[in-house]
Amino acid sequence: MEHYLDLNHDSGVANYEIGNEFIRVQFKKRSKTYTYSYTSAGYQHVENMKQLAQYGDGLNAYINQHTRHLFAR
């Protein structure tokens, strides 16, 4: 997993991993990793999350607003 940059130092995201059809996110307060896939969250949400993860800002807010419960189970 890669460390999430967190440009504004206000995110709950600690680390992430990008795959072809998914993104895995690990939060600071939880050791569990959440996988958001094309199947669970949809293509556009996953691609948006990948972009925010690589940019290093906005991923936590995006998850809270759009995909909070859409992780793969």
Gaussian input, Z-matrix of N, CA and C with variables (Angstrom, degrees):
# hf/3-21g

backbone

0 1
 N
 C     1     B1
 C     2     B2     1     A1
 N     3     B3     2     A2     1     D1
 C     4     B4     3     A3     2     D2
 C     5     B5     4     A4     3     D3
 N     6     B6     5     A5     4     D4
 C     7     B7     6     A6     5     D5
 C     8     B8     7     A7     6     D6
 N     9     B9     8     A8     7     D7
 C    10    B10     9     A9     8     D8
 C    11    B11    10    A10     9     D9
 N    12    B12    11    A11    10    D10
 C    13    B13    12    A12    11    D11
 C    14    B14    13    A13    12    D12
 N    15    B15    14    A14    13    D13
 C    16    B16    15    A15    14    D14
 C    17    B17    16    A16    15    D15
 N    18    B18    17    A17    16    D16
 C    19    B19    18    A18    17    D17
 C    20    B20    19    A19    18    D18
 N    21    B21    20    A20    19    D19
 C    22    B22    21    A21    20    D20
 C    23    B23    22    A22    21    D21
 N    24    B24    23    A23    22    D22
 C    25    B25    24    A24    23    D23
 C    26    B26    25    A25    24    D24
 N    27    B27    26    A26    25    D25
 C    28    B28    27    A27    26    D26
 C    29    B29    28    A28    27    D27
 N    30    B30    29    A29    28    D28
 C    31    B31    30    A30    29    D29
 C    32    B32    31    A31    30    D30
 N    33    B33    32    A32    31    D31
 C    34    B34    33    A33    32    D32
 C    35    B35    34    A34    33    D33
 N    36    B36    35    A35    34    D34
 C    37    B37    36    A36    35    D35
 C    38    B38    37    A37    36    D36
 N    39    B39    38    A38    37    D37
 C    40    B40    39    A39    38    D38
 C    41    B41    40    A40    39    D39
 N    42    B42    41    A41    40    D40
 C    43    B43    42    A42    41    D41
 C    44    B44    43    A43    42    D42
 N    45    B45    44    A44    43    D43
 C    46    B46    45    A45    44    D44
 C    47    B47    46    A46    45    D45
 N    48    B48    47    A47    46    D46
 C    49    B49    48    A48    47    D47
 C    50    B50    49    A49    48    D48
 N    51    B51    50    A50    49    D49
 C    52    B52    51    A51    50    D50
 C    53    B53    52    A52    51    D51
 N    54    B54    53    A53    52    D52
 C    55    B55    54    A54    53    D53
 C    56    B56    55    A55    54    D54
 N    57    B57    56    A56    55    D55
 C    58    B58    57    A57    56    D56
 C    59    B59    58    A58    57    D57
 N    60    B60    59    A59    58    D58
 C    61    B61    60    A60    59    D59
 C    62    B62    61    A61    60    D60
 N    63    B63    62    A62    61    D61
 C    64    B64    63    A63    62    D62
 C    65    B65    64    A64    63    D63
 N    66    B66    65    A65    64    D64
 C    67    B67    66    A66    65    D65
 C    68    B68    67    A67    66    D66
 N    69    B69    68    A68    67    D67
 C    70    B70    69    A69    68    D68
 C    71    B71    70    A70    69    D69
 N    72    B72    71    A71    70    D70
 C    73    B73    72    A72    71    D71
 C    74    B74    73    A73    72    D72
 N    75    B75    74    A74    73    D73
 C    76    B76    75    A75    74    D74
 C    77    B77    76    A76    75    D75
 N    78    B78    77    A77    76    D76
 C    79    B79    78    A78    77    D77
 C    80    B80    79    A79    78    D78
 N    81    B81    80    A80    79    D79
 C    82    B82    81    A81    80    D80
 C    83    B83    82    A82    81    D81
 N    84    B84    83    A83    82    D82
 C    85    B85    84    A84    83    D83
 C    86    B86    85    A85    84    D84
 N    87    B87    86    A86    85    D85
 C    88    B88    87    A87    86    D86
 C    89    B89    88    A88    87    D87
 N    90    B90    89    A89    88    D88
 C    91    B91    90    A90    89    D89
 C    92    B92    91    A91    90    D90
 N    93    B93    92    A92    91    D91
 C    94    B94    93    A93    92    D92
 C    95    B95    94    A94    93    D93
 N    96    B96    95    A95    94    D94
 C    97    B97    96    A96    95    D95
 C    98    B98    97    A97    96    D96
 N    99    B99    98    A98    97    D97
 C   100   B100    99    A99    98    D98
 C   101   B101   100   A100    99    D99
 N   102   B102   101   A101   100   D100
 C   103   B103   102   A102   101   D101
 C   104   B104   103   A103   102   D102
 N   105   B105   104   A104   103   D103
 C   106   B106   105   A105   104   D104
 C   107   B107   106   A106   105   D105
 N   108   B108   107   A107   106   D106
 C   109   B109   108   A108   107   D107
 C   110   B110   109   A109   108   D108
 N   111   B111   110   A110   109   D109
 C   112   B112   111   A111   110   D110
 C   113   B113   112   A112   111   D111
 N   114   B114   113   A113   112   D112
 C   115   B115   114   A114   113   D113
 C   116   B116   115   A115   114   D114
 N   117   B117   116   A116   115   D115
 C   118   B118   117   A117   116   D116
 C   119   B119   118   A118   117   D117
 N   120   B120   119   A119   118   D118
 C   121   B121   120   A120   119   D119
 C   122   B122   121   A121   120   D120
 N   123   B123   122   A122   121   D121
 C   124   B124   123   A123   122   D122
 C   125   B125   124   A124   123   D123
 N   126   B126   125   A125   124   D124
 C   127   B127   126   A126   125   D125
 C   128   B128   127   A127   126   D126
 N   129   B129   128   A128   127   D127
 C   130   B130   129   A129   128   D128
 C   131   B131   130   A130   129   D129
 N   132   B132   131   A131   130   D130
 C   133   B133   132   A132   131   D131
 C   134   B134   133   A133   132   D132
 N   135   B135   134   A134   133   D133
 C   136   B136   135   A135   134   D134
 C   137   B137   136   A136   135   D135
 N   138   B138   137   A137   136   D136
 C   139   B139   138   A138   137   D137
 C   140   B140   139   A139   138   D138
 N   141   B141   140   A140   139   D139
 C   142   B142   141   A141   140   D140
 C   143   B143   142   A142   141   D141
 N   144   B144   143   A143   142   D142
 C   145   B145   144   A144   143   D143
 C   146   B146   145   A145   144   D144
 N   147   B147   146   A146   145   D145
 C   148   B148   147   A147   146   D146
 C   149   B149   148   A148   147   D147
 N   150   B150   149   A149   148   D148
 C   151   B151   150   A150   149   D149
 C   152   B152   151   A151   150   D150
 N   153   B153   152   A152   151   D151
 C   154   B154   153   A153   152   D152
 C   155   B155   154   A154   153   D153
 N   156   B156   155   A155   154   D154
 C   157   B157   156   A156   155   D155
 C   158   B158   157   A157   156   D156
 N   159   B159   158   A158   157   D157
 C   160   B160   159   A159   158   D158
 C   161   B161   160   A160   159   D159
 N   162   B162   161   A161   160   D160
 C   163   B163   162   A162   161   D161
 C   164   B164   163   A163   162   D162
 N   165   B165   164   A164   163   D163
 C   166   B166   165   A165   164   D164
 C   167   B167   166   A166   165   D165
 N   168   B168   167   A167   166   D166
 C   169   B169   168   A168   167   D167
 C   170   B170   169   A169   168   D168
 N   171   B171   170   A170   169   D169
 C   172   B172   171   A171   170   D170
 C   173   B173   172   A172   171   D171
 N   174   B174   173   A173   172   D172
 C   175   B175   174   A174   173   D173
 C   176   B176   175   A175   174   D174
 N   177   B177   176   A176   175   D175
 C   178   B178   177   A177   176   D176
 C   179   B179   178   A178   177   D177
 N   180   B180   179   A179   178   D178
 C   181   B181   180   A180   179   D179
 C   182   B182   181   A181   180   D180
 N   183   B183   182   A182   181   D181
 C   184   B184   183   A183   182   D182
 C   185   B185   184   A184   183   D183
 N   186   B186   185   A185   184   D184
 C   187   B187   186   A186   185   D185
 C   188   B188   187   A187   186   D186
 N   189   B189   188   A188   187   D187
 C   190   B190   189   A189   188   D188
 C   191   B191   190   A190   189   D189
 N   192   B192   191   A191   190   D190
 C   193   B193   192   A192   191   D191
 C   194   B194   193   A193   192   D192
 N   195   B195   194   A194   193   D193
 C   196   B196   195   A195   194   D194
 C   197   B197   196   A196   195   D195
 N   198   B198   197   A197   196   D196
 C   199   B199   198   A198   197   D197
 C   200   B200   199   A199   198   D198
 N   201   B201   200   A200   199   D199
 C   202   B202   201   A201   200   D200
 C   203   B203   202   A202   201   D201
 N   204   B204   203   A203   202   D202
 C   205   B205   204   A204   203   D203
 C   206   B206   205   A205   204   D204
 N   207   B207   206   A206   205   D205
 C   208   B208   207   A207   206   D206
 C   209   B209   208   A208   207   D207
 N   210   B210   209   A209   208   D208
 C   211   B211   210   A210   209   D209
 C   212   B212   211   A211   210   D210
 N   213   B213   212   A212   211   D211
 C   214   B214   213   A213   212   D212
 C   215   B215   214   A214   213   D213
 N   216   B216   215   A215   214   D214
 C   217   B217   216   A216   215   D215
 C   218   B218   217   A217   216   D216

   B1=1.4575
   B2=1.5306
   B3=1.3017
   B4=1.4617
   B5=1.5233
   B6=1.3112
   B7=1.4582
   B8=1.5298
   B9=1.3318
   B10=1.4648
   B11=1.5194
   B12=1.3046
   B13=1.4608
   B14=1.5230
   B15=1.3134
   B16=1.4614
   B17=1.5343
   B18=1.3017
   B19=1.4645
   B20=1.5273
   B21=1.3295
   B22=1.4699
   B23=1.5238
   B24=1.3202
   B25=1.4692
   B26=1.5269
   B27=1.3402
   B28=1.4630
   B29=1.5245
   B30=1.3188
   B31=1.4548
   B32=1.5170
   B33=1.3085
   B34=1.4491
   B35=1.5155
   B36=1.3324
   B37=1.4625
   B38=1.5260
   B39=1.3245
   B40=1.4679
   B41=1.5260
   B42=1.3333
   B43=1.4613
   B44=1.5200
   B45=1.3264
   B46=1.4620
   B47=1.5138
   B48=1.3191
   B49=1.4650
   B50=1.5141
   B51=1.3102
   B52=1.4592
   B53=1.5207
   B54=1.3370
   B55=1.4589
   B56=1.5154
   B57=1.3036
   B58=1.4644
   B59=1.5207
   B60=1.3271
   B61=1.4664
   B62=1.5217
   B63=1.3247
   B64=1.4636
   B65=1.5200
   B66=1.3186
   B67=1.4530
   B68=1.5264
   B69=1.3168
   B70=1.4639
   B71=1.5178
   B72=1.3309
   B73=1.4611
   B74=1.5214
   B75=1.3223
   B76=1.4592
   B77=1.5241
   B78=1.3269
   B79=1.4527
   B80=1.5158
   B81=1.3180
   B82=1.4638
   B83=1.5185
   B84=1.3192
   B85=1.4583
   B86=1.5216
   B87=1.3233
   B88=1.4630
   B89=1.5208
   B90=1.2936
   B91=1.4611
   B92=1.5263
   B93=1.3443
   B94=1.4555
   B95=1.5247
   B96=1.3139
   B97=1.4565
   B98=1.5255
   B99=1.3239
   B100=1.4585
   B101=1.5200
   B102=1.3206
   B103=1.4556
   B104=1.5249
   B105=1.3074
   B106=1.4629
   B107=1.5264
   B108=1.3155
   B109=1.4636
   B110=1.5268
   B111=1.3360
   B112=1.4588
   B113=1.5277
   B114=1.3278
   B115=1.4619
   B116=1.5212
   B117=1.3281
   B118=1.4672
   B119=1.5274
   B120=1.3233
   B121=1.4674
   B122=1.5263
   B123=1.3073
   B124=1.4615
   B125=1.5202
   B126=1.3180
   B127=1.4629
   B128=1.5280
   B129=1.3261
   B130=1.4677
   B131=1.5241
   B132=1.3243
   B133=1.4658
   B134=1.5308
   B135=1.3214
   B136=1.4728
   B137=1.5211
   B138=1.3064
   B139=1.4669
   B140=1.5356
   B141=1.3198
   B142=1.4702
   B143=1.5232
   B144=1.3196
   B145=1.4682
   B146=1.5266
   B147=1.3180
   B148=1.4727
   B149=1.5281
   B150=1.3131
   B151=1.4636
   B152=1.5274
   B153=1.3246
   B154=1.4653
   B155=1.5258
   B156=1.3201
   B157=1.4614
   B158=1.5192
   B159=1.3110
   B160=1.4652
   B161=1.5187
   B162=1.3097
   B163=1.4636
   B164=1.5228
   B165=1.3290
   B166=1.4565
   B167=1.5116
   B168=1.3349
   B169=1.4640
   B170=1.5261
   B171=1.3418
   B172=1.4479
   B173=1.5140
   B174=1.3256
   B175=1.4571
   B176=1.5311
   B177=1.3030
   B178=1.4633
   B179=1.5320
   B180=1.3049
   B181=1.4642
   B182=1.5262
   B183=1.3212
   B184=1.4658
   B185=1.5261
   B186=1.3181
   B187=1.4630
   B188=1.5214
   B189=1.3190
   B190=1.4695
   B191=1.5221
   B192=1.3131
   B193=1.4592
   B194=1.5248
   B195=1.3371
   B196=1.4600
   B197=1.5314
   B198=1.3035
   B199=1.4668
   B200=1.5217
   B201=1.2843
   B202=1.4687
   B203=1.5329
   B204=1.3154
   B205=1.4669
   B206=1.5284
   B207=1.3242
   B208=1.4579
   B209=1.5276
   B210=1.3224
   B211=1.4646
   B212=1.5288
   B213=1.3263
   B214=1.4697
   B215=1.5210
   B216=1.2915
   B217=1.4731
   B218=1.4985
   A1=109.29
   A2=114.53
   A3=120.37
   A4=109.63
   A5=115.52
   A6=120.83
   A7=109.43
   A8=116.24
   A9=121.25
   A10=108.65
   A11=117.48
   A12=122.95
   A13=113.25
   A14=118.97
   A15=123.94
   A16=111.85
   A17=115.77
   A18=122.44
   A19=114.03
   A20=116.69
   A21=120.05
   A22=113.22
   A23=117.21
   A24=122.43
   A25=112.25
   A26=116.23
   A27=120.29
   A28=112.62
   A29=117.35
   A30=121.09
   A31=112.54
   A32=115.39
   A33=121.72
   A34=112.08
   A35=117.50
   A36=122.17
   A37=109.83
   A38=115.84
   A39=121.28
   A40=111.55
   A41=116.87
   A42=121.85
   A43=110.03
   A44=115.55
   A45=120.76
   A46=110.21
   A47=115.02
   A48=122.52
   A49=107.65
   A50=116.46
   A51=121.93
   A52=109.53
   A53=115.17
   A54=122.27
   A55=109.15
   A56=116.65
   A57=120.32
   A58=112.58
   A59=117.28
   A60=121.00
   A61=112.54
   A62=117.26
   A63=120.00
   A64=111.41
   A65=114.74
   A66=122.71
   A67=106.45
   A68=116.38
   A69=121.81
   A70=107.13
   A71=115.31
   A72=120.93
   A73=109.05
   A74=115.47
   A75=121.25
   A76=107.28
   A77=116.13
   A78=121.68
   A79=110.90
   A80=116.73
   A81=122.34
   A82=112.61
   A83=118.00
   A84=121.27
   A85=113.59
   A86=117.42
   A87=121.17
   A88=109.13
   A89=116.14
   A90=118.47
   A91=111.57
   A92=116.45
   A93=120.97
   A94=110.84
   A95=115.44
   A96=121.74
   A97=108.92
   A98=116.26
   A99=122.79
   A100=108.92
   A101=116.42
   A102=122.08
   A103=109.16
   A104=115.30
   A105=122.69
   A106=106.14
   A107=116.75
   A108=121.14
   A109=110.76
   A110=114.75
   A111=119.17
   A112=109.96
   A113=116.56
   A114=121.08
   A115=111.78
   A116=117.78
   A117=120.30
   A118=113.37
   A119=117.07
   A120=120.90
   A121=113.62
   A122=117.01
   A123=120.62
   A124=112.30
   A125=114.09
   A126=121.78
   A127=112.64
   A128=117.29
   A129=120.55
   A130=112.15
   A131=117.58
   A132=119.76
   A133=111.16
   A134=116.58
   A135=120.00
   A136=110.42
   A137=117.26
   A138=119.85
   A139=111.27
   A140=117.53
   A141=120.56
   A142=110.65
   A143=116.41
   A144=120.74
   A145=111.31
   A146=117.45
   A147=121.16
   A148=110.16
   A149=115.78
   A150=120.49
   A151=111.02
   A152=117.12
   A153=120.90
   A154=111.19
   A155=117.15
   A156=120.77
   A157=110.63
   A158=116.73
   A159=120.48
   A160=111.79
   A161=116.93
   A162=121.20
   A163=110.86
   A164=116.90
   A165=120.86
   A166=114.91
   A167=116.86
   A168=119.65
   A169=109.67
   A170=116.33
   A171=121.62
   A172=116.35
   A173=118.19
   A174=120.09
   A175=112.21
   A176=118.00
   A177=120.98
   A178=110.92
   A179=117.53
   A180=121.59
   A181=110.50
   A182=116.95
   A183=120.72
   A184=110.70
   A185=116.13
   A186=120.17
   A187=110.08
   A188=117.23
   A189=120.78
   A190=112.44
   A191=117.81
   A192=121.53
   A193=114.12
   A194=117.28
   A195=119.14
   A196=116.32
   A197=118.42
   A198=119.50
   A199=114.65
   A200=117.21
   A201=122.13
   A202=113.78
   A203=117.78
   A204=121.25
   A205=112.53
   A206=116.91
   A207=119.97
   A208=113.69
   A209=117.20
   A210=119.83
   A211=109.46
   A212=116.06
   A213=121.55
   A214=108.71
   A215=115.96
   A216=120.65
   A217=111.00
   D1=151.67
   D2=177.88
   D3=-101.83
   D4=145.28
   D5=176.87
   D6=-70.59
   D7=133.44
   D8=177.89
   D9=-78.11
   D10=125.90
   D11=-173.96
   D12=-62.13
   D13=-42.89
   D14=179.33
   D15=53.57
   D16=69.17
   D17=-175.51
   D18=-53.75
   D19=-36.92
   D20=-177.55
   D21=-94.93
   D22=-0.18
   D23=179.07
   D24=56.02
   D25=39.44
   D26=-178.55
   D27=-132.84
   D28=15.70
   D29=-173.60
   D30=-99.13
   D31=152.16
   D32=173.50
   D33=-89.08
   D34=-4.41
   D35=-178.99
   D36=-84.12
   D37=133.27
   D38=178.59
   D39=-104.07
   D40=-47.56
   D41=-174.28
   D42=-144.00
   D43=162.58
   D44=177.05
   D45=-150.74
   D46=159.69
   D47=175.12
   D48=-139.21
   D49=131.00
   D50=-178.34
   D51=-107.75
   D52=129.97
   D53=173.60
   D54=-119.55
   D55=-179.94
   D56=-178.46
   D57=-59.26
   D58=-44.71
   D59=-175.03
   D60=-123.75
   D61=24.10
   D62=-178.89
   D63=-158.28
   D64=167.08
   D65=166.97
   D66=-137.11
   D67=135.28
   D68=175.10
   D69=-106.36
   D70=137.35
   D71=-176.96
   D72=-129.45
   D73=131.93
   D74=174.30
   D75=-114.35
   D76=129.87
   D77=-178.90
   D78=-94.22
   D79=155.91
   D80=-176.74
   D81=-62.94
   D82=-39.43
   D83=-174.96
   D84=-88.23
   D85=-2.26
   D86=-179.55
   D87=-134.24
   D88=141.90
   D89=177.20
   D90=-86.94
   D91=-13.89
   D92=-179.66
   D93=-68.54
   D94=143.84
   D95=176.72
   D96=-103.65
   D97=134.17
   D98=-179.88
   D99=-107.29
   D100=130.67
   D101=179.21
   D102=-106.08
   D103=124.50
   D104=176.15
   D105=-110.32
   D106=116.10
   D107=-175.32
   D108=-114.17
   D109=168.51
   D110=174.47
   D111=-56.78
   D112=-37.66
   D113=-178.03
   D114=-70.09
   D115=-42.47
   D116=-175.02
   D117=-83.78
   D118=-39.54
   D119=-173.10
   D120=-113.11
   D121=-16.12
   D122=-178.89
   D123=96.66
   D124=149.12
   D125=-177.31
   D126=-53.86
   D127=-52.98
   D128=-173.14
   D129=-64.84
   D130=-41.44
   D131=178.18
   D132=-62.57
   D133=-44.90
   D134=-179.37
   D135=-63.33
   D136=-43.54
   D137=179.47
   D138=-65.23
   D139=-39.05
   D140=175.92
   D141=-62.57
   D142=-42.47
   D143=-179.93
   D144=-65.34
   D145=-39.26
   D146=176.82
   D147=-59.72
   D148=-45.23
   D149=-178.84
   D150=-63.26
   D151=-44.47
   D152=179.40
   D153=-65.81
   D154=-37.70
   D155=178.48
   D156=-62.54
   D157=-44.78
   D158=-179.85
   D159=-68.88
   D160=-32.66
   D161=177.69
   D162=-71.64
   D163=-34.97
   D164=177.98
   D165=92.48
   D166=19.27
   D167=-179.93
   D168=-156.86
   D169=139.47
   D170=172.59
   D171=93.82
   D172=-5.70
   D173=-175.67
   D174=-67.15
   D175=-45.98
   D176=-179.12
   D177=-61.03
   D178=-44.56
   D179=179.36
   D180=-63.32
   D181=-41.33
   D182=179.08
   D183=-61.74
   D184=-45.76
   D185=178.71
   D186=-59.59
   D187=-47.27
   D188=-179.20
   D189=-61.40
   D190=-35.35
   D191=-176.68
   D192=-86.08
   D193=-29.85
   D194=-169.36
   D195=-124.29
   D196=-34.39
   D197=-169.37
   D198=-130.24
   D199=16.15
   D200=-173.61
   D201=-45.60
   D202=-45.74
   D203=-175.92
   D204=-107.92
   D205=15.24
   D206=-175.79
   D207=-99.99
   D208=21.45
   D209=178.25
   D210=-77.04
   D211=156.43
   D212=178.78
   D213=-69.42
   D214=140.41
   D215=-178.28
   D216=-106.14

